Amino acid sequence: MKLGEQSLRLLVEKWLAPTAATPVHVTWSSRTHASQKRSVRAETIRPEGAVAIFFFRHDDGTWCVFPPAAWYPTMRAYKYAL
């Protein structure tokens, strides 16, 4: 998968299909201080009502509709076992 295939713009166009009559607006943006993880909320208004989706930036620079997996320190003793 190429980096450009997971850009925020392409995902917004894929999931929300903006048009001149139904533009998409970023209504919320966040960056955590500890890990510098980014997320945005994009919203559009359709005849059925408002539609909003959260997008999350992953460590490889791609944007996805699911959050990145949490990283936890691990200990592996089997490498050091005799």
SULKACOR-V340525 format. One record per helix or strand of 3 or more residues. SS is the DSSP state (~ for helix, > for strand). FROM is the first residue (numbers start at 0). LEN is the number of residues. If there is no record, write none. Layout:
BEGIN
ss->{SS,SS}
from->{FROM,FROM}
len->{LEN,LEN}
END
This chain:
BEGIN
ss->{~,~,>,>,>}
from->{2,7,24,37,48}
len->{4,9,7,9,9}
END
